[in-house]
Amino acid sequence: MQATVTAVSVSPTHTMSKPGVAAIRLLAGLGVEGDAHMGETVKHRSRVRRDPTTPNIRQVHLIHAELHDELRARGFDLAAGQMGENVTTRGLDLLALPEGARLRLGAEALIEVTGLRNPCTQLDGIQPGLMAAVLERDADGGLIRKAGVMAVVLAGGTVRPGDAITVELPPEPCRPLAPV
């Protein structure tokens, strides 16, 4: 199965849900044009309070549509963008990517994965129990965060539903994703 973009979403304000749009424009070093999280320095409100000069390594949020499928099967009613993602994918195991993996979205845009999204209690504002539903434990008791990945924009471009996604892995040794 070819990895593809299934939806794109953007919000100019700090809301959890982002409405779906026909296309988004990624800007190198900044993020999603018109999104509240766009910028060279951190824009997530809790992180701005800690240090507003921190580089923004959370410019683009991606979630795999397979997570939406899993959550729907567990009784959650979710649409693309509702969990705050800018790009919804299908056919790509985002959580298994290593740090530094590069994703070409469509013909122009290139992003680099920086880490796992650390889910927050705002998810429970969408539907009670949603935060717990995106967290699991592995066989050793380690926490598995399933709420997507974060990335920075290396090369800008327009991204639309239906665009192909290609993956370029970093050189070995690869580091697994950690929360960012």
N, CA, C and O of each residue as an XYZ file, in Angstrom:
720
protein
N       0.847     -1.186      0.000
C       0.000      0.000      0.000
C       0.890      1.247      0.000
O       1.816      1.349      0.804
N       0.616      2.165     -0.874
C       1.325      3.444     -0.952
C       0.871      4.342      0.189
O      -0.326      4.502      0.424
N       1.830      4.925      0.894
C       1.494      5.873      1.951
C       0.956      7.151      1.314
O       1.511      7.655      0.338
N      -0.130      7.664      1.881
C      -0.757      8.866      1.324
C      -1.232      9.799      2.427
O      -1.405      9.406      3.581
N      -1.436     11.039      2.029
C      -2.092     12.037      2.866
C      -3.594     11.849      2.655
O      -4.066     11.841      1.518
N      -4.344     11.699      3.745
C      -5.799     11.529      3.609
C      -6.565     12.803      3.940
O      -7.694     12.987      3.487
N      -5.948     13.690      4.736
C      -6.611     14.948      5.095
C      -5.554     15.942      5.548
O      -4.479     15.559      6.012
N      -5.873     17.222      5.409
C      -5.018     18.293      5.924
C      -5.898     19.274      6.686
O      -7.049     19.514      6.320
N      -5.332     19.841      7.757
C      -6.113     20.688      8.649
C      -5.255     21.829      9.170
O      -4.037     21.700      9.291
N      -5.903     22.944      9.478
C      -5.192     24.124      9.973
C      -6.138     24.940     10.842
O      -7.344     24.984     10.602
N      -5.560     25.597     11.873
C      -6.350     26.507     12.703
C      -5.487     27.702     13.073
O      -4.368     27.531     13.556
N      -5.993     28.913     12.854
C      -5.222     30.105     13.205
C      -5.216     30.394     14.702
O      -4.471     31.262     15.157
N      -6.035     29.680     15.478
C      -6.097     29.896     16.919
C      -5.700     28.619     17.642
O      -5.670     27.537     17.056
N      -5.395     28.765     18.926
C      -4.975     27.621     19.740
C      -6.191     26.809     20.178
O      -6.600     26.854     21.339
N      -6.749     26.078     19.246
C      -7.855     25.169     19.534
C      -7.346     23.747     19.343
O      -6.413     23.515     18.575
N      -7.959     22.798     20.039
C      -7.519     21.412     19.870
C      -7.863     20.935     18.461
O      -6.990     20.432     17.753
N      -9.097     21.083     18.051
C      -9.516     20.613     16.735
C      -9.144     21.623     15.666
O      -9.200     22.834     15.879
N      -8.764     21.097     14.513
C      -8.417     21.938     13.366
C      -9.318     21.535     12.204
O      -9.385     20.355     11.859
N     -10.009     22.493     11.598
C     -10.894     22.150     10.482
C     -10.116     21.673      9.265
O      -9.023     22.157      8.972
N     -10.706     20.713      8.568
C     -10.127     20.225      7.326
C     -10.227     21.270      6.232
O     -11.192     22.032      6.162
N      -9.209     21.293      5.377
C      -9.170     22.224      4.249
C      -8.737     21.452      3.000
O      -8.295     20.307      3.091
N      -8.868     22.088      1.844
C      -8.500     21.435      0.579
C      -6.990     21.292      0.425
O      -6.521     20.365     -0.237
N      -6.225     22.200      1.028
C      -4.761     22.160      0.920
C      -4.161     22.996      2.037
O      -4.783     23.942      2.521
N      -2.945     22.640      2.443
C      -2.172     23.477      3.349
C      -0.858     23.798      2.661
O      -0.399     23.072      1.780
N      -0.267     24.903      3.084
C       1.032     25.295      2.543
C       2.044     25.237      3.676
O       1.891     25.902      4.701
N       3.086     24.425      3.472
C       4.160     24.332      4.452
C       5.243     25.340      4.088
O       5.593     25.501      2.919
N       5.764     26.012      5.102
C       6.802     27.021      4.921
C       8.072     26.543      5.613
O       8.044     26.221      6.801
N       9.177     26.493      4.891
C      10.442     25.995      5.433
C      10.823     26.742      6.706
O      10.824     27.973      6.742
N      11.147     25.981      7.750
C      11.586     26.548      9.007
C      10.500     27.154      9.864
O      10.775     27.643     10.960
N       9.256     27.129      9.376
C       8.160     27.776     10.098
C       7.010     26.843     10.448
O       6.530     26.849     11.582
N       6.562     26.040      9.483
C       5.423     25.164      9.720
C       4.308     25.388      8.730
O       4.549     25.686      7.561
N       3.079     25.242      9.204
C       1.893     25.332      8.364
C       1.419     26.781      8.306
O       1.083     27.377      9.330
N       1.395     27.339      7.098
C       0.953     28.719      6.922
C      -0.440     28.898      7.509
O      -1.356     28.131      7.212
N      -0.588     29.934      8.357
C      -1.889     30.242      8.941
C      -2.231     29.453     10.188
O      -3.296     29.659     10.769
N      -1.346     28.542     10.619
C      -1.628     27.738     11.809
C      -1.073     28.439     13.050
O      -0.034     29.094     12.981
N      -1.755     28.303     14.163
C      -1.335     28.946     15.412
C       0.037     28.463     15.878
O       0.704     29.163     16.640
N       0.465     27.296     15.441
C       1.745     26.745     15.876
C       2.890     27.045     14.915
O       3.983     26.502     15.073
N       2.660     27.897     13.926
C       3.684     28.246     12.955
C       4.697     29.205     13.589
O       4.324     30.143     14.294
N       5.971     28.955     13.328
C       6.993     29.880     13.783
C       8.321     29.205     14.045
O       8.390     27.987     14.211
N       9.378     30.006     14.081
C      10.721     29.482     14.339
C      10.891     29.085     15.802
O      11.653     28.170     16.115
N      10.181     29.773     16.698
C      10.261     29.433     18.118
C       8.956     28.788     18.557
O       7.923     28.919     17.900
N       9.027     28.097     19.671
C       7.911     27.312     20.187
C       6.631     28.157     20.276
O       6.671     29.329     20.651
N       5.497     27.536     19.923
C       4.200     28.214     19.948
C       3.195     27.525     20.865
O       2.155     28.105     21.173
N       3.481     26.302     21.307
C       2.570     25.621     22.225
C       2.588     26.395     23.539
O       3.648     26.617     24.123
N       1.413     26.801     23.998
C       1.310     27.750     25.103
C       2.064     27.324     26.362
O       2.720     28.156     26.990
N       1.986     26.052     26.744
C       2.678     25.615     27.960
C       4.191     25.728     27.789
O       4.904     26.020     28.750
N       4.675     25.503     26.597
C       6.112     25.583     26.343
C       6.578     27.035     26.222
O       7.706     27.355     26.595
N       5.725     27.905     25.707
C       6.055     29.333     25.620
C       6.247     29.890     27.030
O       7.144     30.700     27.262
N       5.396     29.453     27.979
C       5.514     29.928     29.364
C       6.864     29.526     29.965
O       7.448     30.282     30.742
N       7.359     28.338     29.608
C       8.650     27.872     30.136
C       9.816     28.631     29.531
O      10.693     29.105     30.253
N       9.831     28.752     28.181
C      10.930     29.449     27.501
C      10.501     29.783     26.076
O      10.540     28.919     25.200
N      10.093     31.024     25.835
C       9.592     31.399     24.510
C      10.658     31.430     23.420
O      10.331     31.591     22.244
N      11.938     31.277     23.795
C      13.017     31.310     22.793
C      13.403     29.921     22.301
O      14.284     29.793     21.450
N      12.764     28.883     22.819
C      13.071     27.515     22.423
C      12.718     27.310     20.950
O      11.653     27.738     20.506
N      13.600     26.659     20.189
C      13.263     26.370     18.778
C      11.993     25.528     18.678
O      11.743     24.658     19.512
N      11.210     25.795     17.665
C       9.945     25.088     17.444
C      10.211     23.787     16.688
O      10.394     23.789     15.471
N      10.230     22.684     17.425
C      10.410     21.372     16.791
C       9.072     20.650     16.645
O       9.020     19.451     16.371
N       7.992     21.408     16.834
C       6.622     20.878     16.725
C       5.826     21.707     15.713
O       4.704     22.128     15.994
N       6.409     21.936     14.546
C       5.787     22.786     13.523
C       4.620     22.105     12.814
O       3.647     22.763     12.444
N       4.715     20.793     12.627
C       3.680     20.038     11.918
C       3.344     18.804     12.745
O       4.236     18.077     13.182
N       2.054     18.575     12.955
C       1.588     17.403     13.700
C       0.931     16.441     12.719
O       0.042     16.821     11.957
N       1.386     15.181     12.751
C       0.835     14.136     11.882
C       0.224     13.026     12.728
O       0.785     12.632     13.750
N      -0.917     12.531     12.298
C      -1.559     11.358     12.901
C      -1.915     10.401     11.775
O      -2.312     10.813     10.685
N      -1.766      9.126     12.061
C      -2.110      8.077     11.095
C      -3.610      7.768     11.184
O      -4.163      7.612     12.273
N      -4.249      7.684     10.019
C      -5.692      7.409      9.965
C      -6.027      6.069     10.606
O      -7.156      5.856     11.047
N      -5.058      5.170     10.658
C      -5.279      3.875     11.294
C      -5.597      4.044     12.786
O      -6.313      3.226     13.363
N      -5.064      5.105     13.410
C      -5.413      5.382     14.806
C      -6.879      5.783     14.905
O      -7.590      5.339     15.807
N      -7.328      6.618     13.981
C      -8.749      6.980     13.969
C      -9.617      5.731     13.818
O     -10.636      5.596     14.494
N      -9.210      4.815     12.924
C      -9.955      3.567     12.731
C     -10.031      2.781     14.043
O     -11.094      2.299     14.433
N      -8.882      2.663     14.711
C      -8.815      1.926     15.980
C      -9.714      2.575     17.033
O     -10.439      1.884     17.748
N      -9.664      3.881     17.121
C     -10.466      4.581     18.117
C     -11.963      4.490     17.801
O     -12.779      4.368     18.714
N     -12.324      4.548     16.530
C     -13.743      4.388     16.151
C     -14.246      3.007     16.560
O     -15.372      2.866     17.036
N     -13.406      1.990     16.371
C     -13.792      0.630     16.750
C     -13.984      0.510     18.260
O     -14.664     -0.402     18.731
N     -13.390      1.420     19.010
C     -13.521      1.424     20.474
C     -14.605      2.384     20.942
O     -14.745      2.623     22.142
N     -15.383      2.945     19.995
C     -16.529      3.761     20.357
C     -16.323      5.259     20.303
O     -17.231      6.011     20.658
N     -15.162      5.718     19.870
C     -14.922      7.156     19.753
C     -15.332      7.616     18.364
O     -15.085      6.929     17.373
N     -15.956      8.776     18.303
C     -16.401      9.354     17.035
C     -15.460     10.502     16.686
O     -15.606     11.610     17.202
N     -14.498     10.234     15.812
C     -13.467     11.222     15.495
C     -13.367     11.474     14.003
O     -13.576     10.581     13.183
N     -13.041     12.714     13.674
C     -12.780     13.094     12.288
C     -11.331     13.554     12.186
O     -10.716     13.914     13.189
N     -10.797     13.541     10.992
C      -9.444     14.038     10.753
C      -9.345     15.477     11.237
O     -10.261     16.270     11.020
N      -8.245     15.815     11.888
C      -8.013     17.155     12.401
C      -8.552     17.388     13.795
O      -8.162     18.350     14.457
N      -9.427     16.539     14.246
C     -10.087     16.755     15.533
C      -9.128     16.614     16.716
O      -9.353     17.213     17.768
N      -8.060     15.827     16.551
C      -7.079     15.658     17.623
C      -5.903     16.627     17.460
O      -4.857     16.457     18.087
N      -6.085     17.644     16.611
C      -5.094     18.704     16.479
C      -4.063     18.505     15.392
O      -3.144     19.313     15.255
N      -4.197     17.442     14.618
C      -3.180     17.187     13.590
C      -3.374     18.072     12.367
O      -4.489     18.455     12.013
N      -2.245     18.381     11.738
C      -2.258     19.120     10.475
C      -2.349     18.184      9.286
O      -2.955     18.523      8.270
N      -1.745     17.000      9.406
C      -1.694     16.046      8.300
C      -2.128     14.681      8.827
O      -1.580     14.173      9.805
N      -3.117     14.103      8.164
C      -3.555     12.748      8.467
C      -3.037     11.850      7.359
O      -3.198     12.149      6.175
N      -2.408     10.741      7.754
C      -1.783      9.831      6.789
C      -2.476      8.481      6.810
O      -3.229      8.166      7.731
N      -2.210      7.686      5.775
C      -2.637      6.280      5.754
C      -1.548      5.474      5.061
O      -0.963      5.907      4.068
N      -1.291      4.283      5.614
C      -0.324      3.385      4.987
C       1.112      3.603      5.428
O       2.039      3.110      4.786
N       1.307      4.337      6.516
C       2.644      4.619      7.020
C       2.619      4.507      8.541
O       1.842      5.193      9.203
N       3.465      3.645      9.092
C       3.546      3.476     10.541
C       4.373      4.624     11.111
O       5.580      4.491     11.311
N       3.717      5.744     11.369
C       4.397      6.938     11.858
C       5.161      6.671     13.148
O       6.275      7.164     13.322
N       4.571      5.896     14.051
C       5.160      5.694     15.368
C       6.436      4.863     15.316
O       7.240      4.901     16.248
N       6.626      4.116     14.240
C       7.822      3.275     14.096
C       8.976      4.014     13.420
O      10.084      3.485     13.341
N       8.729      5.217     12.939
C       9.792      5.979     12.287
C      10.855      6.363     13.303
O      10.534      6.591     14.469
N      12.115      6.440     12.885
C      13.148      6.921     13.796
C      13.209      8.445     13.785
O      12.700      9.095     12.871
N      13.833      8.997     14.805
C      14.089     10.433     14.846
C      14.904     10.808     13.611
O      15.854     10.109     13.256
N      14.539     11.897     12.964
C      15.267     12.357     11.781
C      14.784     11.788     10.469
O      15.310     12.140      9.413
N      13.772     10.897     10.513
C      13.206     10.406      9.255
C      12.626     11.585      8.494
O      12.021     12.481      9.083
N      12.814     11.579      7.192
C      12.283     12.656      6.351
C      11.131     12.122      5.524
O      11.195     11.028      4.964
N      10.069     12.925      5.460
C       8.881     12.558      4.697
C       8.659     13.594      3.616
O       8.543     14.788      3.895
N       8.599     13.126      2.373
C       8.218     14.005      1.270
C       6.712     13.879      1.126
O       6.184     12.788      0.911
N       6.029     15.008      1.248
C       4.571     15.057      1.143
C       4.238     15.696     -0.191
O       4.426     16.900     -0.367
N       3.745     14.903     -1.135
C       3.477     15.424     -2.465
C       4.773     15.675     -3.207
O       5.788     15.029     -2.947
N       4.730     16.616     -4.131
C       5.874     16.860     -5.012
C       6.926     17.775     -4.414
O       8.088     17.706     -4.816
N       6.560     18.634     -3.462
C       7.471     19.690     -3.018
C       7.876     19.622     -1.550
O       9.059     19.745     -1.233
N       6.932     19.433     -0.666
C       7.174     19.591      0.773
C       8.025     18.457      1.333
O       7.848     17.291      0.982
N       8.956     18.832      2.216
C       9.816     17.863      2.893
C       9.844     18.231      4.373
O      10.162     19.363      4.739
N       9.506     17.257      5.216
C       9.520     17.481      6.656
C      10.442     16.457      7.309
O      10.726     15.399      6.748
N      10.903     16.802      8.514
C      11.743     15.880      9.282
C      11.078     15.612     10.617
O      10.727     16.540     11.346
N      10.906     14.330     10.933
C      10.238     13.916     12.169
C      11.161     14.189     13.349
O      12.322     13.780     13.355
N      10.621     14.894     14.358
C      11.410     15.255     15.535
C      11.080     14.409     16.755
O      11.926     14.249     17.636
N       9.869     13.862     16.829
C       9.511     13.047     17.985
C       8.036     12.753     18.056
O       7.254     13.116     17.177
N       7.684     12.080     19.137
C       6.297     11.691     19.392
C       5.524     12.845     20.009
O       6.058     13.619     20.803
N       4.274     12.943     19.635
C       3.397     13.893     20.318
C       3.101     13.315     21.694
O       2.755     12.141     21.826
N       3.239     14.138     22.698
C       2.911     13.730     24.052
C       1.462     14.146     24.294
O       1.193     15.337     24.454
N       0.520     13.201     24.325
C      -0.880     13.584     24.447
C      -1.152     14.296     25.765
O      -0.500     14.036     26.776
N      -2.127     15.196     25.734
C      -2.476     15.948     26.939
C      -3.960     15.770     27.256
O      -4.728     15.226     26.462
N      -4.329     16.241     28.429
C      -5.705     16.057     28.902
C      -6.731     16.801     28.061
O      -7.927     16.543     28.194
N      -6.296     17.723     27.192
C      -7.246     18.399     26.309
C      -7.983     17.389     25.417
O      -9.089     17.663     24.951
N      -7.377     16.235     25.184
C      -8.051     15.203     24.382
C      -9.352     14.766     25.040
O     -10.321     14.447     24.351
N      -9.376     14.751     26.368
C     -10.603     14.364     27.063
C     -11.709     15.396     26.877
O     -12.881     15.087     27.090
N     -11.355     16.619     26.483
C     -12.358     17.631     26.167
C     -13.070     17.336     24.856
O     -14.187     17.802     24.632
N     -12.421     16.557     23.983
C     -13.061     16.134     22.732
C     -14.066     15.039     23.049
O     -15.231     15.110     22.655
N     -13.593     14.016     23.774
C     -14.456     12.940     24.239
C     -13.824     12.346     25.489
O     -12.628     12.054     25.491
N     -14.600     12.160     26.551
C     -14.050     11.585     27.781
C     -13.376     10.240     27.502
O     -13.912      9.392     26.789
N     -12.187     10.070     28.084
C     -11.452      8.818     27.933
C     -10.530      8.771     26.737
O      -9.805      7.793     26.555
N     -10.541      9.824     25.904
C      -9.721      9.800     24.688
C      -8.229      9.794     25.010
O      -7.459      9.099     24.347
N      -7.812     10.555     26.017
C      -6.383     10.565     26.346
C      -5.909      9.165     26.738
O      -4.871      8.707     26.261
N      -6.645      8.501     27.584
C      -6.264      7.146     27.998
C      -6.258      6.190     26.809
O      -5.466      5.249     26.768
N      -7.141      6.432     25.848
C      -7.242      5.544     24.683
C      -6.034      5.657     23.754
O      -5.771      4.742     22.974
N      -5.295      6.770     23.826
C      -4.118      6.919     22.959
C      -2.824      6.605     23.702
O      -1.729      6.873     23.206
N      -2.964      6.034     24.897
C      -1.816      5.582     25.674
C      -1.974      4.101     25.965
O      -3.060      3.642     26.317
N      -0.887      3.356     25.816
C      -0.891      1.929     26.132
C       0.405      1.598     26.846
O       1.288      2.446     26.967
N       0.518      0.383     27.311
C       1.752     -0.121     27.921
C       2.269     -1.289     27.096
O       1.493     -2.126     26.635
N       3.591     -1.342     26.911
C       4.182     -2.486     26.219
C       4.381     -3.618     27.219
O       4.034     -3.477     28.392
N       4.935     -4.738     26.767
C       5.106     -5.920     27.608
C       5.978     -5.637     28.825
O       5.837     -6.300     29.852
N       6.872     -4.668     28.723
C       7.759     -4.327     29.841
C       7.194     -3.213     30.716
O       7.856     -2.778     31.658
N       5.985     -2.745     30.423
C       5.366     -1.687     31.202
C       5.678     -0.287     30.717
O       5.234      0.693     31.314
N       6.448     -0.185     29.627
C       6.783      1.121     29.069
C       5.570      1.769     28.421
O       4.716      1.083     27.859
N       5.499      3.084     28.501
C       4.374      3.835     27.942
C       4.498      3.956     26.431
O       5.554      4.326     25.918
N       3.433      3.648     25.727
C       3.356      3.809     24.275
C       2.419      4.973     23.991
O       1.239      4.935     24.341
N       2.955      6.006     23.354
C       2.163      7.180     22.986
C       1.741      7.015     21.535
O       2.588      6.886     20.652
N       0.431      7.018     21.282
C      -0.069      6.744     19.933
C      -0.684      7.967     19.259
O      -1.321      7.832     18.215
N      -0.506      9.165     19.838
C      -1.199     10.357     19.347
C      -0.455     11.066     18.220
O      -0.665     12.260     18.005
N       0.403     10.365     17.502
C       1.040     10.937     16.332
C       2.455     11.402     16.567
O       3.041     11.170     17.624
N       2.995     12.066     15.556
C       4.370     12.542     15.589
C       4.415     14.022     15.233
O       3.481     14.576     14.654
N       5.532     14.640     15.598
C       5.763     16.048     15.303
C       6.931     16.150     14.322
O       7.783     15.263     14.256
N       6.956     17.241     13.568
C       8.000     17.416     12.556
C       8.276     18.892     12.330
O       7.503     19.764     12.727
N       9.408     19.142     11.677
C       9.763     20.490     11.225
C       9.778     20.481      9.702
O       9.960     19.434      9.081
N       9.588     21.645      9.112
C       9.544     21.770      7.664
C      10.932     22.120      7.133
O      11.504     23.148      7.496
N      11.466     21.257      6.271
C      12.760     21.503      5.636
C      12.607     22.205      4.294
O      13.391     23.092      3.958
N      11.595     21.807      3.531
C      11.309     22.430      2.232
C       9.809     22.639      2.133
O       9.025     21.719      2.362
N       9.425     23.838      1.795
C       8.009     24.181      1.735
C       7.321     23.622      0.511
O       7.960     23.120     -0.414
N       6.012     23.721      0.526
C       5.193     23.292     -0.594
C       3.754     23.096     -0.168
O       3.424     23.143      1.017
N       2.912     22.877     -1.150
C       1.495     22.652     -0.913
C       1.247     21.165     -0.710
O       1.797     20.332     -1.429
N       0.415     20.838      0.276
C       0.071     19.451      0.595
C      -1.444     19.317      0.541
O      -2.181     20.125      1.105
N      -1.891     18.266     -0.160
C      -3.324     18.022     -0.345
C      -3.667     16.565     -0.040
O      -2.805     15.691     -0.127
N      -4.917     16.305      0.313
C      -5.346     14.915      0.417
C      -5.094     14.204     -0.913
O      -5.322     14.764     -1.985
N      -4.620     12.967     -0.822
C      -4.297     12.188     -2.016
C      -2.828     12.237     -2.390
O      -2.365     11.424     -3.190
N      -2.081     13.192     -1.814
C      -0.647     13.266     -2.108
C       0.068     12.034     -1.579
O      -0.250     11.522     -0.505
N       1.033     11.571     -2.349
C       1.868     10.442     -1.931
C       2.855     10.904     -0.868
O       3.249     12.069     -0.820
N       3.242      9.958     -0.017
C       4.262     10.202      1.002
C       5.405      9.235      0.742
O       5.188      8.029      0.625
N       6.619      9.758      0.649
C       7.798      8.897      0.544
C       8.673      9.146      1.765
O       8.710     10.253      2.302
N       9.377      8.103      2.196
C      10.160      8.133      3.427
C      11.641      7.989      3.108
O      12.037      7.139      2.310
N      12.448      8.825      3.737
C      13.905      8.703      3.680
C      14.388      8.529      5.110
O      14.229      9.425      5.938
N      14.976      7.377      5.399
C      15.450      7.099      6.753
C      16.820      7.725      6.971
O      17.612      7.830      6.034
N      17.106      8.145      8.211
C      18.420      8.710      8.504
C      19.481      7.605      8.515
O      19.144      6.422      8.558
N      20.747      7.984      8.476
C      21.794      6.967      8.534
C      21.779      6.225      9.875
O      21.361      6.770     10.898
N      22.236      4.989      9.848
C      22.355      4.195     11.077
C      23.461      4.780     11.941
O      24.389      5.371     11.390
N      23.417      4.651     13.244
C      22.335      4.033     13.996
C      21.178      5.006     14.176
O      21.378      6.195     14.426
N      19.977      4.485     14.045
C      18.775      5.314     14.183
C      18.350      5.333     15.658
O      18.522      4.358     16.390
N      17.790      6.477     16.062
C      17.256      6.611     17.423
C      15.740      6.534     17.355
O      15.121      7.172     16.503
N      15.137      5.754     18.250
C      13.677      5.712     18.279
C      13.117      7.067     18.693
O      13.798      7.869     19.333
N      11.869      7.307     18.317
C      11.221      8.571     18.665
C      10.982      8.658     20.172
O      10.634      7.677     20.830
N      11.181      9.855     20.685
C      10.891     10.161     22.080
C       9.874     11.300     22.093
O       9.738     12.007     21.094
N       9.162     11.491     23.193
C       8.203     12.598     23.266
C       8.913     13.949     23.128
O      10.000     14.160     23.666
N       8.260     14.855     22.390
C       8.787     16.218     22.240
C       7.722     17.237     22.629
O       7.970     18.441     22.571
